[in-house]
Amino acid sequence: MTLAAAVPARRKGDKGIDGSADARLGLMLAAPIVFAMLSLVLIPVASTLWESMHRVNPMMAGTPFIGLQHYRDLLADPIVNEAWRNTFIYVAICVALETAGGIGAALLINQAGRWRRYLLAAVVLPWALPGVVNAVVWGWIYNPAFGLLNGILVAAGLDFEKFVWFNDRTIALFAVSLVHVWRMLPLTAVIVLAALQSIPNDLYEAARIDGASRPKMFANITLPLIRGGIAIAMTQSTVAAFNFFDEAWILTGSARGTRPILVQVYLEAFQNLHFSYGMALSVLVMIASLAVSLVYVLRVQRVTRLD
Amino acid sequence: MDMRLSHRIGVWIGIVVLLVWSVGPIYWAIATSLTPTPDLMSQPIHFFPEHLTLNHYQRLAGFGYIASGDVTVASQFRNALLNSVITALAATIVSIFLASLGGYAFARLEFPGRQTIFFIVIATIAIPGYTVLIPLYRLMVSLKLIDTYLGVTLIYLSAFLPLALWLMRSVFQQLPLSIEEAARIDGAGRLTILFRIVMPLAAPGLVAASIITFLGAWGQYMVPLIFSPTRTKPLTVLIPEFSTKNFVDYGLINAAGTIAMIVPILIVVFLNRYLVSGLTAGSVK
């Protein structure tokens, strides 16, 4: 889609008379960006790759080359594997809930009539807030003795008095995911809403004349036409869930049962000061995240080509 | 008719659930921040505060009747608020300045390597930010930029520039070329065209890109946790620290959280149109 958008903008006659002046100005305007990205992203990535094959540890002298030793150690490290497992669980829970909830929210916003503007603003709100603040507020909501959640459940007559949400691992993973879902669901909703709005109304008119029911129209008109948008939203959800850090760190700290892989990177590098070991792990996370994005991008391309 | 009525009822129930889900936690944070501490520690809990107090906010501001320990809380909070505002604004101004100039160059000017450079810069969006945090940390240590506004701003710049560039380029591409061509025939130079004609037309896109960059920087946690440990510590790093002591002061935490939420809330209330347009434009890659 990138190229399709870029190509029409390239005009044949654009070079014109002052082509060389344009080229100079263009390079001048692009230069600071190139410099910033080179020095702050590309060279650091290269150095991460390079140093992950060395032993870099402020507590130990020298930085000897050790090849793929860190990577071998990482694959055998039970704590790292547990963190991977947690991250995959987070990805599964978050992507599923954000996609289902986001589509539902978009459909509701689309039908809200004149309240739609306000409903959209309310739905977008959690995305705009700092993730850390959300985590702190939700931590208070989950409070066993005085929290809102147990308060509601007790008021509803259920036996949740002083129920601790972070004791059981499965429940804790869900509870932590839910805070992340609260923040990221709006993005899915907004993307799907944009896709919904691009569906021409006559399609529904025609289906209505043919006597199609609502569920039928949804399955045969709406869903196929928002598939591209859903795929894009799922890519965003997946990458965000792989990058999961803020909420997990605030709510459960370094607890192993709920520790995502990124908290593991942080602990290795900035608390244990195993710099290069942490770097090797972050390289693995980068590869996993890029691979998942790539799968989605390829699928989106196939889907959009079918459209 | 019956089907339509039940459908409408279903939609309205769904809307109410959606509203409670989205706004409920925010309401709870604000309600907690206005409730006296003894009331917070009572059971059963009250869904609406029985008594209201501004005490938690007073302690953050350092006004009125406060305990001696609150003097540090107030000064820490003031500094963190100031740091959040400064770093988020600096990141936004620098990113949008570079992204709008660069976006115009990538949209309208022919220069060698244009497509390649653009592709590489955009591709960095897919690289998770923390892959570079460790080398950046050592770079910043060697440049003595840890815990400085400049250091944090540079890291935010590297994180938010690609998306802003992407947004700005698509904004410029959507502007009609004929206006610029007319101005050129009248003898206006490229920079005159850019600043006098194109930028004003691109204002909605500039606002959208600025909002997204600002909110991104305002909510950042991991970057300042590593790069702004003390003097330049922002709200996002300070607020969780209120709860590390033995006694968690929920009123104070929620008051601080509410203040950190006010800016994003105002942006959503008044500028949601731009925000949503930026989010959809930014995601349709």
Contacts between the chains, C-beta under 8 A, distances in Angstrom:
chain1	res1	chain2	res2	distance
A	1	B	284	6.9
A	1	B	285	6.6
A	2	B	119	7.9
A	2	B	122	7.4
A	2	B	285	6.4
A	5	B	170	6.8
A	5	B	173	7.0
A	6	B	115	7.4
A	6	B	173	7.7
A	9	B	107	6.2
A	9	B	108	8.0
A	9	B	173	4.6
A	11	B	177	7.1
A	14	B	108	7.6
A	14	B	110	5.9
A	15	B	110	5.6
A	18	B	190	7.8
A	19	B	110	6.5
A	21	B	190	7.3
A	22	B	109	4.7
A	22	B	110	5.7
A	22	B	111	7.0
A	22	B	190	6.8
A	23	B	109	7.1
A	23	B	110	6.1
A	23	B	111	4.2
A	23	B	112	6.7
A	24	B	111	7.7
A	25	B	105	7.1
A	25	B	109	6.0
A	25	B	111	8.0
A	25	B	190	5.5
A	25	B	191	7.5
A	26	B	105	4.3
A	26	B	106	8.0
A	26	B	109	3.4
A	26	B	110	6.8
A	26	B	111	3.3
A	26	B	114	6.8
A	27	B	105	7.9
A	27	B	111	5.0
A	27	B	112	7.6
A	29	B	101	4.4
A	29	B	102	5.6
A	29	B	104	6.7
A	29	B	105	3.9
A	29	B	109	7.4
A	30	B	102	5.4
A	30	B	105	5.0
A	30	B	106	6.9
A	30	B	111	7.1
A	30	B	114	7.7
A	30	B	117	6.1
A	32	B	98	5.3
A	32	B	101	7.9
A	32	B	102	7.5
A	33	B	98	5.6
A	33	B	99	7.7
A	33	B	102	4.5
A	33	B	117	7.9
A	33	B	121	6.2
A	33	B	161	6.5
A	33	B	165	6.6
A	34	B	117	6.1
A	34	B	121	7.7
A	36	B	98	7.1
A	36	B	154	7.7
A	36	B	157	5.8
A	36	B	158	6.1
A	36	B	161	6.3
A	37	B	120	7.4
A	37	B	121	5.4
A	37	B	124	6.1
A	37	B	158	6.7
A	37	B	161	7.0
A	37	B	162	7.4
A	40	B	132	7.4
A	40	B	136	6.8
A	40	B	154	6.3
A	40	B	155	6.9
A	40	B	157	7.1
A	40	B	158	3.5
A	41	B	124	4.9
A	41	B	127	6.8
A	41	B	132	5.9
A	41	B	158	5.2
A	42	B	120	7.6
A	42	B	124	7.2
A	43	B	135	7.9
A	44	B	131	7.9
A	44	B	132	3.8
A	44	B	135	3.9
A	44	B	136	5.5
A	44	B	139	7.0
A	45	B	127	6.3
A	45	B	131	6.1
A	45	B	132	5.8
A	47	B	135	4.5
A	48	B	131	5.8
A	48	B	132	6.5
A	48	B	134	6.7
A	48	B	135	5.5
A	51	B	135	7.2
A	104	B	14	7.1
A	104	B	18	7.8
A	105	B	18	5.6
A	108	B	11	6.4
A	108	B	14	4.8
A	108	B	15	5.5
A	108	B	18	5.6
A	111	B	11	5.1
A	112	B	11	7.6
A	112	B	15	6.0
A	115	B	15	7.5
A	117	B	272	7.7
A	119	B	15	6.3
A	119	B	18	7.2
A	119	B	19	7.1
A	120	B	272	6.7
A	120	B	276	6.7
A	121	B	268	5.5
A	121	B	269	6.4
A	121	B	272	4.6
A	122	B	18	7.8
A	122	B	19	5.7
A	122	B	22	4.9
A	122	B	23	5.4
A	123	B	18	6.5
A	123	B	22	5.2
A	124	B	268	5.6
A	124	B	272	6.1
A	124	B	275	6.5
A	124	B	276	6.6
A	124	B	279	7.9
A	125	B	22	5.9
A	125	B	23	6.8
A	125	B	26	6.7
A	125	B	264	7.7
A	125	B	265	6.7
A	125	B	268	5.2
A	126	B	22	5.9
A	126	B	25	7.6
A	126	B	26	7.8
A	127	B	279	8.0
A	128	B	215	5.3
A	128	B	264	3.9
A	128	B	265	7.5
A	128	B	267	6.3
A	128	B	268	5.1
A	128	B	275	7.2
A	129	B	26	7.7
A	129	B	219	6.9
A	129	B	260	7.9
A	129	B	261	5.3
A	129	B	264	5.2
A	129	B	265	7.8
A	130	B	218	6.4
A	130	B	219	3.6
A	130	B	220	7.9
A	130	B	221	7.1
A	130	B	235	7.5
A	130	B	236	5.1
A	130	B	260	5.7
A	130	B	261	7.5
A	130	B	264	7.4
A	131	B	219	5.8
A	131	B	221	6.3
A	132	B	219	7.3
A	132	B	221	4.5
A	132	B	236	4.5
A	132	B	237	7.9
A	132	B	239	6.5
A	132	B	240	6.0
A	133	B	29	7.9
A	133	B	219	7.9
A	133	B	235	8.0
A	133	B	236	7.1
A	133	B	239	6.3
A	133	B	257	4.4
A	133	B	260	5.0
A	133	B	261	6.0
A	134	B	25	7.3
A	135	B	240	7.7
A	136	B	239	5.9
A	136	B	240	6.1
A	136	B	243	7.0
A	136	B	253	5.6
A	136	B	254	7.8
A	136	B	257	5.5
A	137	B	25	5.5
A	137	B	26	7.7
A	137	B	28	6.9
A	137	B	29	4.4
A	137	B	254	6.7
A	137	B	257	5.7
A	138	B	25	6.4
A	139	B	243	7.6
A	140	B	28	7.6
A	140	B	29	7.7
A	140	B	32	6.5
A	140	B	250	5.3
A	140	B	253	7.2
A	140	B	254	6.6
A	141	B	25	6.3
A	141	B	28	6.2
A	143	B	250	7.6
A	145	B	41	8.0
A	145	B	43	6.9
A	146	B	40	6.0
A	146	B	41	6.1
A	146	B	42	7.6
A	146	B	43	6.9
A	146	B	45	5.8
A	146	B	250	7.7
A	147	B	45	7.6
A	148	B	28	5.2
A	148	B	45	6.9
A	148	B	47	7.8
A	151	B	44	6.4
A	151	B	45	3.9
A	151	B	47	7.2
A	154	B	44	6.5
A	155	B	44	7.0
A	182	B	21	7.6
A	182	B	25	6.9
A	186	B	22	7.8
A	187	B	279	6.5
A	187	B	283	7.2
A	190	B	276	5.6
A	190	B	279	5.0
A	190	B	280	6.0
A	190	B	283	7.9
A	191	B	279	7.5
A	191	B	280	6.2
A	191	B	283	5.1
A	191	B	284	7.7
A	194	B	280	4.3
A	194	B	284	7.6
A	214	B	3	8.0
A	214	B	7	6.8
A	232	B	283	5.7
A	232	B	284	6.4
A	232	B	285	7.3
A	233	B	283	7.3
A	236	B	283	6.1
A	239	B	126	7.7
A	239	B	128	7.6
A	242	B	128	6.9
A	243	B	128	5.6
A	243	B	129	7.6
A	243	B	130	7.5
A	245	B	130	7.7
A	245	B	221	7.4
A	245	B	222	5.4
A	246	B	221	4.7
A	246	B	222	6.9
A	249	B	221	7.9
A	250	B	240	5.3
A	262	B	130	6.1
A	265	B	130	6.1
A	266	B	130	7.8
A	266	B	222	7.3
A	269	B	133	7.6
A	269	B	134	5.1
A	270	B	137	7.8
A	270	B	226	6.2
A	275	B	134	5.7
A	275	B	138	7.6
A	278	B	134	5.9
A	279	B	134	5.2
A	279	B	135	7.6
A	282	B	128	7.6
A	282	B	130	5.7
A	282	B	131	4.7
A	282	B	133	7.6
A	282	B	134	7.0
A	283	B	131	6.8
A	285	B	128	6.3
A	285	B	130	7.6
A	285	B	131	7.2
A	286	B	127	6.2
A	286	B	128	5.5
A	286	B	131	4.5
A	289	B	126	7.6
A	289	B	128	5.3
A	290	B	126	5.8
A	290	B	127	7.6
A	293	B	126	5.7
